[in-house]
């Protein structure tokens, strides 16, 4: 568990550097990504559903990004984009393309549909948390 947290942290630092995140926010965005991955891996052990686990991990990333953006006076995307990348289903996309190239269409459909649902769960989680926080802060003003 600790090794996965460390690897997710390091990979998020790498993506933060790749996307030219401000230097003061690199370690913070890495913490967001690592905590999102930690929640994903814990939820995946209990639910055995990659879609639900990814949704929960993306919710955590989105909530932490909203909090960090307000606390550290940065844009939310500074934390969301590198933080969400450990959850992106890259292997599912690769395996879908591999199955298509090998003309194994039933496997491609199975893996591809799960990959699309995982990507959709990431988008829905970010949308829900972002909309909810906007409603909260509009009511305060």
C-alpha positions in Angstrom: 0.0 0.0 0.0 2.8 2.4 0.9 4.7 1.6 -2.2 1.7 2.3 -4.4 1.2 5.6 -2.6 4.9 6.5 -3.2 4.7 5.4 -6.9 1.6 7.4 -7.5 3.2 10.4 -5.8 6.3 10.2 -8.0 4.3 9.7 -11.2 2.1 12.7 -10.4 5.3 14.8 -9.8 6.4 13.7 -13.3 3.1 14.7 -14.9 3.2 18.0 -13.0 6.6 18.7 -14.4 5.5 17.7 -17.9 2.5 20.1 -17.7 4.6 23.0 -16.3 2.7 23.3 -13.0 4.0 26.1 -10.9 6.9 24.9 -8.7 5.1 25.8 -5.5 2.2 23.5 -6.4 4.1 20.5 -7.7 4.3 18.6 -4.4 0.8 19.6 -3.4 -0.6 18.3 -6.7 1.4 15.1 -6.2 -0.2 14.6 -2.8 -3.6 15.0 -4.5 -2.8 12.4 -7.1 -1.3 10.0 -4.5 -4.3 10.3 -2.2 -6.7 9.8 -5.1 -4.8 6.6 -6.0 -4.9 5.4 -2.4 -8.7 5.8 -2.2 -9.0 4.0 -5.6 -6.9 1.0 -4.5 -8.7 0.7 -1.1 -12.1 0.9 -2.8 -11.1 -1.6 -5.4 -10.2 -4.1 -2.7 -13.6 -3.8 -1.2 -15.9 -3.4 -4.2 -14.0 -5.2 -7.0 -15.5 -2.6 -9.4 -13.0 -0.5 -11.3 -15.7 1.9 -12.3 -16.9 2.6 -8.8 -13.3 2.7 -7.4 -12.3 5.2 -10.1 -15.3 7.3 -9.4 -14.5 7.5 -5.7 -10.8 8.2 -6.4 -11.7 11.0 -8.8 -14.1 12.5 -6.2 -11.3 12.6 -3.7 -9.0 14.2 -6.3 -11.6 16.8 -7.2 -12.5 17.7 -3.6 -8.9 18.0 -2.6 -8.2 20.1 -5.7 -11.0 22.5 -4.9 -9.7 22.8 -1.3 -6.1 23.3 -2.3 -7.0 25.8 -5.0 -8.8 28.0 -2.5 -6.2 27.5 0.2 -3.1 28.1 -1.9 -4.6 30.7 -4.3 -4.1 28.6 -7.5 -6.4 27.4 -10.3 -8.3 24.2 -9.7 -6.8 22.7 -12.8 -3.3 23.0 -11.4 -4.3 20.2 -9.0 -7.0 18.3 -10.9 -5.1 17.6 -14.1 -1.9 16.0 -12.7 -3.9 14.5 -9.8 -6.3 12.6 -12.0 -3.7 11.1 -14.3 -2.9 8.1 -12.1 -6.6 7.1 -12.5 -6.8 7.3 -16.3 -7.3 3.9 -17.8 -4.3 3.8 -20.1 -3.9 0.0 -20.0 -7.6 -0.4 -20.9 -7.2 1.8 -23.9 -4.0 -0.2 -24.9 -5.7 -3.6 -24.5 -8.7 -2.4 -26.5 -6.5 -1.4 -29.4 -4.5 -4.6 -29.1 -7.7 -6.7 -29.3 -8.9 -4.7 -32.3 -5.6 -5.2 -34.1 -5.7 -8.9 -33.3 -9.3 -9.0 -34.6 -10.7 -10.2 -31.3 -13.8 -8.0 -31.4 -15.7 -9.5 -28.5 -12.7 -8.9 -26.1 -12.2 -5.4 -27.6 -15.9 -4.6 -27.0 -15.7 -5.9 -23.4 -12.5 -4.0 -22.5 -13.4 -1.0 -24.5 -16.8 -0.5 -22.8 -15.3 -0.8 -19.4 -12.6 1.7 -20.3 -15.2 4.1 -21.6 -17.2 3.7 -18.3 -14.1 4.3 -16.3 -13.3 7.5 -18.2 -16.9 8.6 -17.9 -16.8 8.0 -14.1 -13.8 10.3 -13.9 -15.6 13.0 -15.8 -18.8 12.7 -13.8 -16.9 12.8 -10.5 -15.1 16.0 -11.5 -18.4 17.5 -12.8 -20.4 16.7 -9.7 -17.8 18.0 -7.2 -17.1 21.1 -9.2 -20.8 21.9 -9.5 -21.5 21.2 -5.8 -18.7 23.5 -4.7 -19.9 26.2 -7.0 -23.3 26.0 -5.5 -21.9 26.2 -2.0 -19.8 29.3 -2.7 -22.6 31.0 -4.6 -24.8 30.6 -1.6 -22.1 32.2 0.7 -21.9 35.3 -1.5 
